[in-house]
């Protein structure tokens, strides 16, 4: 990010490629709408580009990046109240192929059919279980799962204290264990 701030345009491309998939999944799994996640993704990266010359590394880059993404989600949820379920068509009304998020997570087609079916079922169950978490727990869980953020970083991103972030993660994991016991 510092190199990009000094004018190295190629550094932005490196940052984007390194973080795009995880940031998108974090956005999508929180807003549950493909077009909204795409819009938020653009907003996040525009904010990164606009802030390049002012960026100060006071925390890890990923913490700073997910703080931006988290804030965009909060703003979006305040203004848009329509949500789709996680197993709804990933394309929604966007006119894409209609594949569900679970379909996108399904096993590699080279895997044997029974294993692929089990993997597909597990992916659907995980997505459904994450979707059932309360928003604060889901956010904390996804920040750790998608952003690979520590509890300290999650607290910074969400504007909570360490213990609150830790509790949200603990409750999210406990709830997911309850919901997914048959896959353990």
C-alpha positions in Angstrom: 0.0 0.0 0.0 2.9 2.4 0.7 4.3 1.7 -2.7 0.9 2.5 -4.3 0.7 5.6 -2.2 4.1 6.7 -3.7 2.6 6.3 -7.2 3.4 2.7 -8.2 0.2 1.7 -9.9 1.3 -1.9 -10.2 1.3 -2.2 -6.4 -2.5 -1.6 -6.4 -2.9 -4.5 -8.8 -0.9 -6.7 -6.4 -3.1 -5.7 -3.4 -6.3 -6.2 -5.4 -5.3 -9.7 -6.6 -4.2 -10.7 -3.1 -7.4 -9.7 -1.4 -10.2 -9.5 -3.9 -11.7 -12.9 -3.4 -11.7 -12.9 0.4 -13.1 -9.3 0.5 -15.8 -10.2 -2.0 -16.8 -13.3 0.0 -16.9 -11.3 3.2 -19.1 -8.7 1.6 -21.4 -11.2 -0.1 -21.9 -13.4 2.9 -22.9 -10.3 4.9 -25.2 -8.6 2.5 -26.4 -11.8 0.7 -27.0 -10.1 -2.6 -24.6 -10.4 -5.5 -25.2 -7.0 -7.1 -24.9 -5.3 -3.7 -21.7 -7.1 -2.9 -20.3 -6.1 -6.3 -21.2 -2.4 -5.6 -19.6 -2.6 -2.2 -16.5 -4.2 -3.6 -16.1 -1.3 -6.0 -16.7 1.2 -3.1 -14.1 -0.5 -1.0 -11.4 -0.5 -3.6 -12.2 3.1 -4.6 -11.8 4.1 -1.0 -8.4 2.2 -0.9 -7.3 4.1 -4.1 -8.5 7.5 -2.7 -6.7 6.9 0.6 -3.4 5.8 -0.9 -1.5 9.0 -0.4 -2.8 9.4 3.2 -2.4 5.7 4.2 -0.5 5.3 7.5 0.3 1.7 8.5 -1.0 1.9 12.1 -2.4 -1.6 11.8 -2.0 -4.5 9.4 -3.2 -3.6 5.9 -5.9 -6.3 6.1 -7.3 -4.8 9.3 -7.5 -1.4 7.6 -9.0 -3.0 4.4 -11.7 -5.0 6.3 -12.5 -1.9 8.4 -13.4 -0.2 5.2 -15.4 -3.2 4.0 -17.2 -3.5 7.3 -18.1 0.2 7.3 -19.5 -0.2 3.7 -21.6 -3.1 4.8 -23.0 -1.2 7.8 -23.8 1.8 5.5 -25.5 -0.5 3.0 -27.6 -2.3 5.6 -28.8 1.0 6.9 -30.1 2.0 3.5 -31.1 -1.4 2.0 -33.3 -3.6 4.0 -34.0 -6.3 1.3 -31.8 -9.4 1.8 -31.6 -12.6 -0.1 -30.8 -15.9 1.7 -27.3 -17.3 1.2 -28.7 -20.2 -0.8 -30.6 -18.0 -3.2 -29.3 -17.6 -6.6 -25.9 -15.9 -6.5 -26.8 -14.0 -9.6 -30.2 -12.9 -8.3 -31.8 -10.5 -10.6 -28.4 -9.7 -12.2 -29.1 -12.1 -15.0 -26.0 -14.3 -14.4 -26.2 -18.1 -14.6 -28.2 -18.6 -11.5 -25.6 -20.7 -9.7 -26.0 -20.7 -6.0 -23.1 -19.8 -3.7 -23.1 -23.4 -2.5 -22.7 -24.5 -6.2 -19.7 -22.2 -6.5 -18.2 -23.8 -3.4 -18.9 -27.4 -4.6 -16.2 -29.9 -4.9 -13.8 -30.1 -7.9 -15.6 -31.9 -10.7 -12.7 -34.4 -10.9 -13.7 -35.7 -7.4 -15.6 -39.0 -7.4 -19.4 -38.4 -7.5 -20.3 -39.6 -4.0 -17.5 -37.4 -2.5 -18.6 -34.5 -4.7 -22.2 -34.9 -3.5 -21.1 -34.9 0.1 -19.0 -31.9 -0.4 -21.9 -30.1 -2.1 -24.2 -30.9 0.8 -21.7 -29.8 3.4 -21.1 -26.5 1.5 -24.8 -25.8 1.5 -25.1 -26.7 5.2 -22.2 -24.4 6.1 -23.6 -21.5 4.1 -27.1 -22.0 5.6 -25.6 -22.2 9.1 -23.5 -19.0 8.7 -26.7 -17.3 7.4 -28.5 -18.2 10.6 -26.0 -16.5 12.9 -27.0 -13.1 14.3 -25.5 -10.3 12.3 -22.8 -9.4 14.8 -21.7 -13.0 15.2 -21.7 -13.6 11.5 -19.6 -10.5 10.9 -17.0 -11.5 13.5 -16.9 -15.1 12.1 -16.5 -14.0 8.5 -13.9 -11.4 9.4 -11.9 -14.3 10.9 -12.8 -16.9 8.3 -12.5 -14.7 5.2 -10.2 -11.9 6.4 -7.9 -14.1 8.5 -8.1 -11.4 11.2 -7.2 -11.9 14.8 -9.6 -11.2 17.6 -7.8 -7.9 18.2 -8.2 -6.9 14.6 -11.9 -7.9 14.6 -12.4 -5.7 17.6 -10.8 -2.7 15.8 -12.8 -3.3 12.6 -16.1 -3.6 14.4 -15.4 -0.8 16.9 -15.9 -3.1 19.9 -13.6 -4.2 22.7 -11.5 -7.4 22.7 -13.9 -9.3 25.0 -16.9 -8.5 22.9 -15.2 -9.6 19.7 -14.0 -12.8 21.5 -17.5 -13.5 22.8 -19.1 -13.0 19.4 -16.6 -15.5 17.9 -17.2 -18.0 20.7 -21.0 -17.8 20.3 -20.8 -18.0 16.5 -18.6 -21.1 16.7 -20.8 -22.7 19.3 -23.9 -22.1 17.2 -22.2 -23.4 14.1 -21.2 -26.6 15.9 -24.9 -27.0 16.9 -26.1 -26.4 13.4 -23.5 -28.6 11.7 -23.1 -31.5 14.2 -24.0 -34.1 11.6 -21.1 -33.0 9.4 -18.5 -33.3 12.2 
